[in-house]
C-alpha cells in the first residue's frame, strides 16, 4: 500500500503540497480531483520520485510504499519506479518500434534471459491492453505511427510489461478522443483487480464512473477524501460541494 | 498602397536578394575554382591528380594523394577523439549537471569556441608537439619531432569539442522531458535513459552536428599547419608528418607562383576541398533524411 505521512513539497520558495496524509487502498482506483494548480500532478510525481528532476524541489515527511519510506536518502529509485508504473497525460512512445517500446522496460530490468520469453511477454502485455489485434504484423514499425489512442494503450502496455504493483495515471485520457478515452478508461477498470491505480483526473464524470475512492485537493491541501460514492453524494466540506457543483474548476 | 505593406514587401525583396546572393556566391566560388584549375586539369588526368603521390612542381607533376590523405587522417583522428568526449560532456551537462554547473560551463564553452585558431596552434606547438616528441613517440619510433598527424588530430579535436558540445546540448535539450520520464518511470537509470532514449531520439541531430564538425575540421588551416609538420609524403601512421590540403594552399599560395601550373594546381587543391566538403554534406543530408523518415 502507498501511504503519505505529513508530506510537504516545496519548489523553490513555493509550498506546493501541505501536510498530505493519505492512504491509497490496494487493488482499487483512487481518483485525485481538484482545480488546476492544486498539486494533483505534483503529488503523483512525488509517489514515484519523478519530482526529483524538478529544479529546486525539497521534500519533507514520508511516502511509504509497502512500509518503506521512499523519501529517505537510502531509497533506490529505479526499483521503486519499476514497481510504480506511470501513464502520462500525452502518450509518449519511445523512439523505437512497437515491440521495442514494450520490451524496453523488460530489457532495462533484465527480466528475461531468453528472447522467446521476452517476445511472449511483450505479446501478453499488448493483449492485456487490447491492442494486439490492431497492430498485428506491425510490431516492428515505429510506435509513433500508431494513432494517439493506440499510443496511449501502448504506453500502458509498456508500464504493465515491467510487472508493477501500482499504476499512476496523470490525466491519461485528456489528450484522447472520446472513443479512445472510453477504451483506456475501461482498461483501468479491468486492471484494478490486479493493480492499485492512482489516477489524477480533471474530468469529474470520469472520476464518478470509475473511482472507488476520491481525494479532493485544493491549493496543495487535502480537503476531503473517502469512498467515491460518499464524496460525490454527500460531500462534507463546503469547498468540495462547490467544486462538485461546478462553482469553480 | 499602404505604407506598411510597401515596407513589408521591400523588406521581403531585400532579404530574397541577400539569400540568393549567398547561393550565387557558392556557385561563383565553385565556377571560379574550376576555371582557375582548368590548366592543371588539362595537363594531367584527374586520376593522376587525385591518386598520384608524386609532387614535383618544378617538373610539372602534381599528385595530390599525400595532401588528400593528410586531410583524411587528421580529420578522422580529430573526430574520433572529439566525438565521444563531446557526447559524454553534453550528456553530463543535460542529464546530470546541476544548474549551477551549467551556468559556469556554458560560457566557458562559448569562449573556447570563439578562441582564434592560431591560439590553439600555439598551444599545440608549445604543449602537444613536445609532449608527443618526448613522451609518446619514443615508445614507438626512434625519433620524432612531434609535428605529426597525432599532434594535428589532438589540436583539431580540442578545437572541435566546444562546437560539438554546444550543438549536442541544443540537440539533447530538444528531446521532450516526457520521453525521459517515460524511460525513468520504467526503472531505467539516467545513463540508460540518456543512451537508449535521448541519444536515440537525437540520432539525426548528432549526425548533423558531426557533419558540421567534420566540415570545420577539414577546412581548419592555421592551427593544423602549425603542428602537422608540413612535409609532403603519404602518412602511414599517427606519428608521421602530414600536409593537409588547407595547409598546402595557405603555405604556398602567393609564393612560387612563377612555376608554371603551380597556381592552377593550388586552385585545384581548393576545388578538391570544396568538392569533398560538398559531397560529404550531401551524403549526410541523404542519411539524415532517412533517419528522420525512420523516426516519423
Interface residues (C-beta under 8 A of the other chain):
Chain A: X48 X50 X53 X55 X78 X79 X81 X82 X84 X85 X86 X88 X90 X92 X94 X95 X96 X104 X105 X108 X109 X142 X144 X145 X155 X158 X159 X162
Chain B: X99 X176 X177 X178 X179 X180 X181 X182 X183 X184 X185 X186 X187 X188 X189 X192 X196 X197 X200 X201 X294 X295 X296
